[in-house]
Structure formats: C-alpha cells, structure tokens
C-alpha cells in the first residue's frame, strides 16, 4: 500500500462572500508566490493563503 501526501497549502478566492479553492501547493513559498501573481493579474478579487489540512490518500 502506497501513501500519497496531499497539497496542504491552498489559495482561496474570497470575493463575493464565498470561499473557493483556486490552487493547491506542497509548500507555503510556492503558494505565496502564486498569490502575488494572482493579486497582480486579477486585482478585482480577494485571495488568501491557508493551510488546509487534509487526510492522507491511500493508493493501492
């Protein structure tokens, strides 16, 4: 049985009173870098980085 870790760092779009996950990353630095990109490219929306702990996925 093989266990795969999920991508715990997530970027959420929090505009319009809803929270929708738009991307996931293995490490926080990658999430922060992508957050900066999103804020420059889509300034009309609000984005947040969060550690979204998920269960491990068992493969096999």
mmCIF file as Biopython writes it, N, C-alpha, C and O atoms, coordinates in Angstrom:
data_model
#
loop_
_atom_site.group_PDB
_atom_site.id
_atom_site.type_symbol
_atom_site.label_atom_id
_atom_site.label_alt_id
_atom_site.label_comp_id
_atom_site.label_asym_id
_atom_site.label_entity_id
_atom_site.label_seq_id
_atom_site.pdbx_PDB_ins_code
_atom_site.Cartn_x
_atom_site.Cartn_y
_atom_site.Cartn_z
_atom_site.occupancy
_atom_site.B_iso_or_equiv
_atom_site.auth_seq_id
_atom_site.auth_asym_id
_atom_site.pdbx_PDB_model_num
ATOM 1   N N  . UNK A ? 1  ? 0.852   -1.181 0.000   1.0 0.0 1  A 1 
ATOM 2   C CA . UNK A ? 1  ? 0.000   0.000  0.000   1.0 0.0 1  A 1 
ATOM 3   C C  . UNK A ? 1  ? 0.890   1.232  0.000   1.0 0.0 1  A 1 
ATOM 4   O O  . UNK A ? 1  ? 1.807   1.339  0.814   1.0 0.0 1  A 1 
ATOM 5   N N  . UNK A ? 2  ? 0.625   2.155  -0.902  1.0 0.0 2  A 1 
ATOM 6   C CA . UNK A ? 2  ? 1.390   3.386  -1.017  1.0 0.0 2  A 1 
ATOM 7   C C  . UNK A ? 2  ? 0.561   4.544  -0.490  1.0 0.0 2  A 1 
ATOM 8   O O  . UNK A ? 2  ? -0.636  4.631  -0.762  1.0 0.0 2  A 1 
ATOM 9   N N  . UNK A ? 3  ? 1.202   5.443  0.272   1.0 0.0 3  A 1 
ATOM 10  C CA . UNK A ? 3  ? 0.512   6.606  0.814   1.0 0.0 3  A 1 
ATOM 11  C C  . UNK A ? 3  ? 1.034   7.861  0.126   1.0 0.0 3  A 1 
ATOM 12  O O  . UNK A ? 3  ? 2.244   8.057  0.018   1.0 0.0 3  A 1 
ATOM 13  N N  . UNK A ? 4  ? 0.127   8.706  -0.336  1.0 0.0 4  A 1 
ATOM 14  C CA . UNK A ? 4  ? 0.478   9.942  -1.016  1.0 0.0 4  A 1 
ATOM 15  C C  . UNK A ? 4  ? 0.029   11.125 -0.167  1.0 0.0 4  A 1 
ATOM 16  O O  . UNK A ? 4  ? -1.109  11.170 0.301   1.0 0.0 4  A 1 
ATOM 17  N N  . UNK A ? 5  ? 0.933   12.081 0.027   1.0 0.0 5  A 1 
ATOM 18  C CA . UNK A ? 5  ? 0.559   13.291 0.739   1.0 0.0 5  A 1 
ATOM 19  C C  . UNK A ? 5  ? -0.184  14.235 -0.194  1.0 0.0 5  A 1 
ATOM 20  O O  . UNK A ? 5  ? 0.125   14.313 -1.383  1.0 0.0 5  A 1 
ATOM 21  N N  . UNK A ? 6  ? -1.137  14.933 0.331   1.0 0.0 6  A 1 
ATOM 22  C CA . UNK A ? 6  ? -1.867  15.908 -0.461  1.0 0.0 6  A 1 
ATOM 23  C C  . UNK A ? 6  ? -1.133  17.237 -0.437  1.0 0.0 6  A 1 
ATOM 24  O O  . UNK A ? 6  ? -0.098  17.369 0.217   1.0 0.0 6  A 1 
ATOM 25  N N  . UNK A ? 7  ? -1.647  18.190 -1.128  1.0 0.0 7  A 1 
ATOM 26  C CA . UNK A ? 7  ? -1.074  19.537 -1.170  1.0 0.0 7  A 1 
ATOM 27  C C  . UNK A ? 7  ? -1.817  20.395 -0.137  1.0 0.0 7  A 1 
ATOM 28  O O  . UNK A ? 7  ? -2.926  20.854 -0.412  1.0 0.0 7  A 1 
ATOM 29  N N  . UNK A ? 8  ? -1.234  20.617 1.034   1.0 0.0 8  A 1 
ATOM 30  C CA . UNK A ? 8  ? -1.969  21.259 2.118   1.0 0.0 8  A 1 
ATOM 31  C C  . UNK A ? 8  ? -2.108  22.779 2.000   1.0 0.0 8  A 1 
ATOM 32  O O  . UNK A ? 8  ? -3.030  23.349 2.583   1.0 0.0 8  A 1 
ATOM 33  N N  . UNK A ? 9  ? -1.223  23.446 1.266   1.0 0.0 9  A 1 
ATOM 34  C CA . UNK A ? 9  ? -1.308  24.908 1.153   1.0 0.0 9  A 1 
ATOM 35  C C  . UNK A ? 9  ? -2.238  25.265 0.006   1.0 0.0 9  A 1 
ATOM 36  O O  . UNK A ? 9  ? -2.028  24.849 -1.133  1.0 0.0 9  A 1 
ATOM 37  N N  . UNK A ? 10 ? -3.270  26.043 0.319   1.0 0.0 10 A 1 
ATOM 38  C CA . UNK A ? 10 ? -4.290  26.358 -0.675  1.0 0.0 10 A 1 
ATOM 39  C C  . UNK A ? 10 ? -4.475  27.860 -0.795  1.0 0.0 10 A 1 
ATOM 40  O O  . UNK A ? 10 ? -4.285  28.608 0.164   1.0 0.0 10 A 1 
ATOM 41  N N  . UNK A ? 11 ? -4.850  28.284 -1.992  1.0 0.0 11 A 1 
ATOM 42  C CA . UNK A ? 11 ? -5.235  29.670 -2.221  1.0 0.0 11 A 1 
ATOM 43  C C  . UNK A ? 11 ? -6.733  29.677 -2.445  1.0 0.0 11 A 1 
ATOM 44  O O  . UNK A ? 11 ? -7.260  28.938 -3.277  1.0 0.0 11 A 1 
ATOM 45  N N  . UNK A ? 12 ? -7.411  30.529 -1.683  1.0 0.0 12 A 1 
ATOM 46  C CA . UNK A ? 12 ? -8.860  30.652 -1.772  1.0 0.0 12 A 1 
ATOM 47  C C  . UNK A ? 12 ? -9.221  32.026 -2.317  1.0 0.0 12 A 1 
ATOM 48  O O  . UNK A ? 12 ? -8.632  33.033 -1.926  1.0 0.0 12 A 1 
ATOM 49  N N  . UNK A ? 13 ? -10.188 32.058 -3.216  1.0 0.0 13 A 1 
ATOM 50  C CA . UNK A ? 13 ? -10.761 33.313 -3.676  1.0 0.0 13 A 1 
ATOM 51  C C  . UNK A ? 13 ? -11.924 33.608 -2.739  1.0 0.0 13 A 1 
ATOM 52  O O  . UNK A ? 13 ? -12.874 32.830 -2.653  1.0 0.0 13 A 1 
ATOM 53  N N  . UNK A ? 14 ? -11.844 34.736 -2.037  1.0 0.0 14 A 1 
ATOM 54  C CA . UNK A ? 14 ? -12.851 35.062 -1.024  1.0 0.0 14 A 1 
ATOM 55  C C  . UNK A ? 14 ? -13.737 36.224 -1.451  1.0 0.0 14 A 1 
ATOM 56  O O  . UNK A ? 14 ? -14.353 36.875 -0.606  1.0 0.0 14 A 1 
ATOM 57  N N  . UNK A ? 15 ? -13.807 36.487 -2.730  1.0 0.0 15 A 1 
ATOM 58  C CA . UNK A ? 15 ? -14.671 37.552 -3.238  1.0 0.0 15 A 1 
ATOM 59  C C  . UNK A ? 15 ? -16.121 37.091 -3.241  1.0 0.0 15 A 1 
ATOM 60  O O  . UNK A ? 15 ? -16.402 35.893 -3.215  1.0 0.0 15 A 1 
ATOM 61  N N  . UNK A ? 16 ? -17.015 38.028 -3.272  1.0 0.0 16 A 1 
ATOM 62  C CA . UNK A ? 16 ? -18.456 37.762 -3.372  1.0 0.0 16 A 1 
ATOM 63  C C  . UNK A ? 16 ? -19.013 36.959 -2.196  1.0 0.0 16 A 1 
ATOM 64  O O  . UNK A ? 16 ? -20.021 36.269 -2.345  1.0 0.0 16 A 1 
ATOM 65  N N  . UNK A ? 17 ? -18.377 37.041 -1.040  1.0 0.0 17 A 1 
ATOM 66  C CA . UNK A ? 17 ? -18.891 36.375 0.147   1.0 0.0 17 A 1 
ATOM 67  C C  . UNK A ? 17 ? -18.750 34.864 0.146   1.0 0.0 17 A 1 
ATOM 68  O O  . UNK A ? 17 ? -19.267 34.196 1.041   1.0 0.0 17 A 1 
ATOM 69  N N  . UNK A ? 18 ? -18.059 34.316 -0.840  1.0 0.0 18 A 1 
ATOM 70  C CA . UNK A ? 18 ? -17.848 32.879 -0.906  1.0 0.0 18 A 1 
ATOM 71  C C  . UNK A ? 18 ? -16.362 32.584 -0.831  1.0 0.0 18 A 1 
ATOM 72  O O  . UNK A ? 18 ? -15.533 33.457 -1.086  1.0 0.0 18 A 1 
ATOM 73  N N  . UNK A ? 19 ? -16.033 31.365 -0.484  1.0 0.0 19 A 1 
ATOM 74  C CA . UNK A ? 19 ? -14.644 30.941 -0.406  1.0 0.0 19 A 1 
ATOM 75  C C  . UNK A ? 19 ? -14.461 29.728 -1.318  1.0 0.0 19 A 1 
ATOM 76  O O  . UNK A ? 19 ? -15.015 28.658 -1.062  1.0 0.0 19 A 1 
ATOM 77  N N  . UNK A ? 20 ? -13.676 29.906 -2.387  1.0 0.0 20 A 1 
ATOM 78  C CA . UNK A ? 20 ? -13.474 28.833 -3.352  1.0 0.0 20 A 1 
ATOM 79  C C  . UNK A ? 20 ? -11.976 28.593 -3.522  1.0 0.0 20 A 1 
ATOM 80  O O  . UNK A ? 20 ? -11.215 29.532 -3.752  1.0 0.0 20 A 1 
ATOM 81  N N  . UNK A ? 21 ? -11.561 27.343 -3.408  1.0 0.0 21 A 1 
ATOM 82  C CA . UNK A ? 21 ? -10.161 26.994 -3.587  1.0 0.0 21 A 1 
ATOM 83  C C  . UNK A ? 21 ? -9.821  27.085 -5.074  1.0 0.0 21 A 1 
ATOM 84  O O  . UNK A ? 21 ? -10.498 26.491 -5.912  1.0 0.0 21 A 1 
ATOM 85  N N  . UNK A ? 22 ? -8.757  27.842 -5.392  1.0 0.0 22 A 1 
ATOM 86  C CA . UNK A ? 22 ? -8.372  28.015 -6.789  1.0 0.0 22 A 1 
ATOM 87  C C  . UNK A ? 22 ? -7.047  27.339 -7.127  1.0 0.0 22 A 1 
ATOM 88  O O  . UNK A ? 22 ? -6.750  27.127 -8.303  1.0 0.0 22 A 1 
ATOM 89  N N  . UNK A ? 23 ? -6.237  26.993 -6.105  1.0 0.0 23 A 1 
ATOM 90  C CA . UNK A ? 23 ? -4.962  26.320 -6.351  1.0 0.0 23 A 1 
ATOM 91  C C  . UNK A ? 23 ? -4.453  25.683 -5.067  1.0 0.0 23 A 1 
ATOM 92  O O  . UNK A ? 23 ? -4.785  26.124 -3.967  1.0 0.0 23 A 1 
ATOM 93  N N  . UNK A ? 24 ? -3.631  24.626 -5.221  1.0 0.0 24 A 1 
ATOM 94  C CA . UNK A ? 24 ? -3.030  23.926 -4.072  1.0 0.0 24 A 1 
ATOM 95  C C  . UNK A ? 24 ? -1.553  23.715 -4.323  1.0 0.0 24 A 1 
ATOM 96  O O  . UNK A ? 24 ? -1.118  23.545 -5.462  1.0 0.0 24 A 1 
ATOM 97  N N  . UNK A ? 25 ? -0.765  23.727 -3.212  1.0 0.0 25 A 1 
ATOM 98  C CA . UNK A ? 25 ? 0.687   23.616 -3.317  1.0 0.0 25 A 1 
ATOM 99  C C  . UNK A ? 25 ? 1.237   22.751 -2.191  1.0 0.0 25 A 1 
ATOM 100 O O  . UNK A ? 25 ? 0.620   22.613 -1.135  1.0 0.0 25 A 1 
ATOM 101 N N  . UNK A ? 26 ? 2.414   22.172 -2.435  1.0 0.0 26 A 1 
ATOM 102 C CA . UNK A ? 26 ? 3.087   21.374 -1.419  1.0 0.0 26 A 1 
ATOM 103 C C  . UNK A ? 26 ? 3.721   22.236 -0.339  1.0 0.0 26 A 1 
ATOM 104 O O  . UNK A ? 26 ? 3.798   21.822 0.818   1.0 0.0 26 A 1 
ATOM 105 N N  . UNK A ? 27 ? 4.184   23.451 -0.710  1.0 0.0 27 A 1 
ATOM 106 C CA . UNK A ? 27 ? 4.846   24.292 0.291   1.0 0.0 27 A 1 
ATOM 107 C C  . UNK A ? 27 ? 4.295   25.712 0.270   1.0 0.0 27 A 1 
ATOM 108 O O  . UNK A ? 27 ? 3.717   26.161 -0.720  1.0 0.0 27 A 1 
ATOM 109 N N  . UNK A ? 28 ? 4.485   26.394 1.370   1.0 0.0 28 A 1 
ATOM 110 C CA . UNK A ? 28 ? 3.915   27.729 1.540   1.0 0.0 28 A 1 
ATOM 111 C C  . UNK A ? 28 ? 4.536   28.749 0.597   1.0 0.0 28 A 1 
ATOM 112 O O  . UNK A ? 28 ? 3.839   29.629 0.092   1.0 0.0 28 A 1 
ATOM 113 N N  . UNK A ? 29 ? 5.843   28.643 0.352   1.0 0.0 29 A 1 
ATOM 114 C CA . UNK A ? 29 ? 6.504   29.625 -0.506  1.0 0.0 29 A 1 
ATOM 115 C C  . UNK A ? 29 ? 5.910   29.633 -1.908  1.0 0.0 29 A 1 
ATOM 116 O O  . UNK A ? 29 ? 5.695   30.700 -2.483  1.0 0.0 29 A 1 
ATOM 117 N N  . UNK A ? 30 ? 5.645   28.461 -2.458  1.0 0.0 30 A 1 
ATOM 118 C CA . UNK A ? 30 ? 5.018   28.399 -3.779  1.0 0.0 30 A 1 
ATOM 119 C C  . UNK A ? 30 ? 3.626   29.026 -3.761  1.0 0.0 30 A 1 
ATOM 120 O O  . UNK A ? 30 ? 3.234   29.714 -4.703  1.0 0.0 30 A 1 
ATOM 121 N N  . UNK A ? 31 ? 2.890   28.783 -2.688  1.0 0.0 31 A 1 
ATOM 122 C CA . UNK A ? 31 ? 1.558   29.371 -2.557  1.0 0.0 31 A 1 
ATOM 123 C C  . UNK A ? 31 ? 1.636   30.890 -2.469  1.0 0.0 31 A 1 
ATOM 124 O O  . UNK A ? 31 ? 0.848   31.592 -3.102  1.0 0.0 31 A 1 
ATOM 125 N N  . UNK A ? 32 ? 2.586   31.399 -1.686  1.0 0.0 32 A 1 
ATOM 126 C CA . UNK A ? 32 ? 2.749   32.852 -1.548  1.0 0.0 32 A 1 
ATOM 127 C C  . UNK A ? 32 ? 3.146   33.492 -2.881  1.0 0.0 32 A 1 
ATOM 128 O O  . UNK A ? 32 ? 2.653   34.564 -3.230  1.0 0.0 32 A 1 
ATOM 129 N N  . UNK A ? 33 ? 4.032   32.834 -3.619  1.0 0.0 33 A 1 
ATOM 130 C CA . UNK A ? 33 ? 4.449   33.356 -4.921  1.0 0.0 33 A 1 
ATOM 131 C C  . UNK A ? 33 ? 3.277   33.409 -5.898  1.0 0.0 33 A 1 
ATOM 132 O O  . UNK A ? 33 ? 3.118   34.387 -6.629  1.0 0.0 33 A 1 
ATOM 133 N N  . UNK A ? 34 ? 2.465   32.367 -5.910  1.0 0.0 34 A 1 
ATOM 134 C CA . UNK A ? 34 ? 1.317   32.352 -6.808  1.0 0.0 34 A 1 
ATOM 135 C C  . UNK A ? 34 ? 0.265   33.371 -6.366  1.0 0.0 34 A 1 
ATOM 136 O O  . UNK A ? 34 ? -0.426  33.956 -7.200  1.0 0.0 34 A 1 
ATOM 137 N N  . UNK A ? 35 ? 0.146   33.580 -5.064  1.0 0.0 35 A 1 
ATOM 138 C CA . UNK A ? 35 ? -0.773  34.592 -4.544  1.0 0.0 35 A 1 
ATOM 139 C C  . UNK A ? 35 ? -0.385  35.975 -5.076  1.0 0.0 35 A 1 
ATOM 140 O O  . UNK A ? 35 ? -1.252  36.744 -5.492  1.0 0.0 35 A 1 
ATOM 141 N N  . UNK A ? 36 ? 0.895   36.288 -5.065  1.0 0.0 36 A 1 
ATOM 142 C CA . UNK A ? 36 ? 1.360   37.576 -5.598  1.0 0.0 36 A 1 
ATOM 143 C C  . UNK A ? 36 ? 0.999   37.707 -7.077  1.0 0.0 36 A 1 
ATOM 144 O O  . UNK A ? 36 ? 0.555   38.762 -7.529  1.0 0.0 36 A 1 
ATOM 145 N N  . UNK A ? 37 ? 1.195   36.622 -7.820  1.0 0.0 37 A 1 
ATOM 146 C CA . UNK A ? 37 ? 0.840   36.619 -9.238  1.0 0.0 37 A 1 
ATOM 147 C C  . UNK A ? 37 ? -0.657  36.887 -9.423  1.0 0.0 37 A 1 
ATOM 148 O O  . UNK A ? 37 ? -1.044  37.722 -10.240 1.0 0.0 37 A 1 
ATOM 149 N N  . UNK A ? 38 ? -1.496  36.176 -8.661  1.0 0.0 38 A 1 
ATOM 150 C CA . UNK A ? 38 ? -2.941  36.357 -8.788  1.0 0.0 38 A 1 
ATOM 151 C C  . UNK A ? 38 ? -3.366  37.775 -8.442  1.0 0.0 38 A 1 
ATOM 152 O O  . UNK A ? 38 ? -4.222  38.348 -9.116  1.0 0.0 38 A 1 
ATOM 153 N N  . UNK A ? 39 ? -2.780  38.339 -7.407  1.0 0.0 39 A 1 
ATOM 154 C CA . UNK A ? 39 ? -3.154  39.697 -6.991  1.0 0.0 39 A 1 
ATOM 155 C C  . UNK A ? 39 ? -2.797  40.729 -8.057  1.0 0.0 39 A 1 
ATOM 156 O O  . UNK A ? 39 ? -3.489  41.736 -8.205  1.0 0.0 39 A 1 
ATOM 157 N N  . UNK A ? 40 ? -1.719  40.481 -8.798  1.0 0.0 40 A 1 
ATOM 158 C CA . UNK A ? 40 ? -1.347  41.388 -9.890  1.0 0.0 40 A 1 
ATOM 159 C C  . UNK A ? 40 ? -2.242  41.187 -11.113 1.0 0.0 40 A 1 
ATOM 160 O O  . UNK A ? 40 ? -2.636  42.154 -11.764 1.0 0.0 40 A 1 
ATOM 161 N N  . UNK A ? 41 ? -2.559  39.933 -11.422 1.0 0.0 41 A 1 
ATOM 162 C CA . UNK A ? 41 ? -3.315  39.634 -12.642 1.0 0.0 41 A 1 
ATOM 163 C C  . UNK A ? 41 ? -4.826  39.791 -12.489 1.0 0.0 41 A 1 
ATOM 164 O O  . UNK A ? 41 ? -5.521  40.089 -13.461 1.0 0.0 41 A 1 
ATOM 165 N N  . UNK A ? 42 ? -5.336  39.593 -11.276 1.0 0.0 42 A 1 
ATOM 166 C CA . UNK A ? 42 ? -6.784  39.667 -11.036 1.0 0.0 42 A 1 
ATOM 167 C C  . UNK A ? 42 ? -7.030  40.563 -9.819  1.0 0.0 42 A 1 
ATOM 168 O O  . UNK A ? 42 ? -7.466  40.080 -8.774  1.0 0.0 42 A 1 
ATOM 169 N N  . UNK A ? 43 ? -6.752  41.866 -9.948  1.0 0.0 43 A 1 
ATOM 170 C CA . UNK A ? 43 ? -6.839  42.751 -8.777  1.0 0.0 43 A 1 
ATOM 171 C C  . UNK A ? 43 ? -8.252  42.976 -8.250  1.0 0.0 43 A 1 
ATOM 172 O O  . UNK A ? 43 ? -8.417  43.449 -7.125  1.0 0.0 43 A 1 
ATOM 173 N N  . UNK A ? 44 ? -9.268  42.649 -9.035  1.0 0.0 44 A 1 
ATOM 174 C CA . UNK A ? 44 ? -10.644 42.878 -8.587  1.0 0.0 44 A 1 
ATOM 175 C C  . UNK A ? 44 ? -11.133 41.810 -7.604  1.0 0.0 44 A 1 
ATOM 176 O O  . UNK A ? 44 ? -12.215 41.952 -7.034  1.0 0.0 44 A 1 
ATOM 177 N N  . UNK A ? 45 ? -10.350 40.740 -7.397  1.0 0.0 45 A 1 
ATOM 178 C CA . UNK A ? 45 ? -10.738 39.670 -6.475  1.0 0.0 45 A 1 
ATOM 179 C C  . UNK A ? 45 ? -9.808  39.645 -5.264  1.0 0.0 45 A 1 
ATOM 180 O O  . UNK A ? 45 ? -8.671  40.114 -5.325  1.0 0.0 45 A 1 
ATOM 181 N N  . UNK A ? 46 ? -10.309 39.095 -4.177  1.0 0.0 46 A 1 
ATOM 182 C CA . UNK A ? 46 ? -9.546  38.935 -2.940  1.0 0.0 46 A 1 
ATOM 183 C C  . UNK A ? 46 ? -9.123  37.482 -2.822  1.0 0.0 46 A 1 
ATOM 184 O O  . UNK A ? 46 ? -9.945  36.578 -2.973  1.0 0.0 46 A 1 
ATOM 185 N N  . UNK A ? 47 ? -7.825  37.249 -2.550  1.0 0.0 47 A 1 
ATOM 186 C CA . UNK A ? 47 ? -7.300  35.900 -2.399  1.0 0.0 47 A 1 
ATOM 187 C C  . UNK A ? 47 ? -6.597  35.770 -1.059  1.0 0.0 47 A 1 
ATOM 188 O O  . UNK A ? 47 ? -6.017  36.731 -0.554  1.0 0.0 47 A 1 
ATOM 189 N N  . UNK A ? 48 ? -6.653  34.565 -0.486  1.0 0.0 48 A 1 
ATOM 190 C CA . UNK A ? 48 ? -5.991  34.271 0.781   1.0 0.0 48 A 1 
ATOM 191 C C  . UNK A ? 48 ? -5.299  32.915 0.703   1.0 0.0 48 A 1 
ATOM 192 O O  . UNK A ? 48 ? -5.782  31.991 0.048   1.0 0.0 48 A 1 
ATOM 193 N N  . UNK A ? 49 ? -4.148  32.813 1.390   1.0 0.0 49 A 1 
ATOM 194 C CA . UNK A ? 49 ? -3.441  31.547 1.507   1.0 0.0 49 A 1 
ATOM 195 C C  . UNK A ? 49 ? -3.802  30.923 2.851   1.0 0.0 49 A 1 
ATOM 196 O O  . UNK A ? 49 ? -3.838  31.613 3.870   1.0 0.0 49 A 1 
ATOM 197 N N  . UNK A ? 50 ? -4.063  29.639 2.853   1.0 0.0 50 A 1 
ATOM 198 C CA . UNK A ? 50 ? -4.404  28.947 4.096   1.0 0.0 50 A 1 
ATOM 199 C C  . UNK A ? 50 ? -3.820  27.536 4.089   1.0 0.0 50 A 1 
ATOM 200 O O  . UNK A ? 50 ? -3.674  26.913 3.038   1.0 0.0 50 A 1 
ATOM 201 N N  . UNK A ? 51 ? -3.492  27.051 5.278   1.0 0.0 51 A 1 
ATOM 202 C CA . UNK A ? 51 ? -3.078  25.659 5.436   1.0 0.0 51 A 1 
ATOM 203 C C  . UNK A ? 51 ? -4.345  24.854 5.627   1.0 0.0 51 A 1 
ATOM 204 O O  . UNK A ? 51 ? -5.013  24.966 6.655   1.0 0.0 51 A 1 
ATOM 205 N N  . UNK A ? 52 ? -4.672  24.050 4.647   1.0 0.0 52 A 1 
ATOM 206 C CA . UNK A ? 52 ? -5.912  23.281 4.634   1.0 0.0 52 A 1 
ATOM 207 C C  . UNK A ? 52 ? -5.553  21.813 4.812   1.0 0.0 52 A 1 
ATOM 208 O O  . UNK A ? 52 ? -5.370  21.088 3.833   1.0 0.0 52 A 1 
ATOM 209 N N  . UNK A ? 53 ? -5.453  21.381 6.056   1.0 0.0 53 A 1 
ATOM 210 C CA . UNK A ? 53 ? -5.024  20.014 6.348   1.0 0.0 53 A 1 
ATOM 211 C C  . UNK A ? 53 ? -6.057  19.017 5.847   1.0 0.0 53 A 1 
ATOM 212 O O  . UNK A ? 53 ? -7.249  19.129 6.134   1.0 0.0 53 A 1 
ATOM 213 N N  . UNK A ? 54 ? -5.572  18.048 5.098   1.0 0.0 54 A 1 
ATOM 214 C CA . UNK A ? 54 ? -6.422  17.002 4.576   1.0 0.0 54 A 1 
ATOM 215 C C  . UNK A ? 54 ? -5.873  15.660 5.015   1.0 0.0 54 A 1 
ATOM 216 O O  . UNK A ? 54 ? -4.728  15.556 5.453   1.0 0.0 54 A 1 
ATOM 217 N N  . UNK A ? 55 ? -6.686  14.651 4.895   1.0 0.0 55 A 1 
ATOM 218 C CA . UNK A ? 55 ? -6.259  13.303 5.225   1.0 0.0 55 A 1 
ATOM 219 C C  . UNK A ? 55 ? -5.280  12.808 4.162   1.0 0.0 55 A 1 
ATOM 220 O O  . UNK A ? 55 ? -5.272  13.288 3.028   1.0 0.0 55 A 1 
ATOM 221 N N  . UNK A ? 56 ? -4.466  11.848 4.552   1.0 0.0 56 A 1 
ATOM 222 C CA . UNK A ? 56 ? -3.577  11.209 3.592   1.0 0.0 56 A 1 
ATOM 223 C C  . UNK A ? 56 ? -4.403  10.328 2.670   1.0 0.0 56 A 1 
ATOM 224 O O  . UNK A ? 56 ? -5.409  9.752  3.083   1.0 0.0 56 A 1 
ATOM 225 N N  . UNK A ? 57 ? -3.977  10.229 1.435   1.0 0.0 57 A 1 
ATOM 226 C CA . UNK A ? 57 ? -4.665  9.407  0.452   1.0 0.0 57 A 1 
ATOM 227 C C  . UNK A ? 57 ? -3.928  8.093  0.311   1.0 0.0 57 A 1 
ATOM 228 O O  . UNK A ? 57 ? -2.728  8.089  0.037   1.0 0.0 57 A 1 
ATOM 229 N N  . UNK A ? 58 ? -4.608  6.988  0.490   1.0 0.0 58 A 1 
ATOM 230 C CA . UNK A ? 58 ? -4.006  5.662  0.338   1.0 0.0 58 A 1 
ATOM 231 C C  . UNK A ? 58 ? -4.221  5.189  -1.085  1.0 0.0 58 A 1 
ATOM 232 O O  . UNK A ? 58 ? -5.353  5.096  -1.560  1.0 0.0 58 A 1 
ATOM 233 N N  . UNK A ? 59 ? -3.125  4.894  -1.755  1.0 0.0 59 A 1 
ATOM 234 C CA . UNK A ? 59 ? -3.188  4.355  -3.129  1.0 0.0 59 A 1 
ATOM 235 C C  . UNK A ? 59 ? -2.854  2.874  -3.085  1.0 0.0 59 A 1 
ATOM 236 O O  . UNK A ? 59 ? -1.799  2.481  -2.587  1.0 0.0 59 A 1 
ATOM 237 N N  . UNK A ? 60 ? -3.728  2.081  -3.593  1.0 0.0 60 A 1 
ATOM 238 C CA . UNK A ? 60 ? -3.428  0.672  -3.698  1.0 0.0 60 A 1 
ATOM 239 C C  . UNK A ? 60 ? -4.123  -0.116 -2.704  1.0 0.0 60 A 1 
ATOM 240 O O  . UNK A ? 60 ? -3.969  -1.336 -2.665  1.0 0.0 60 A 1 
#
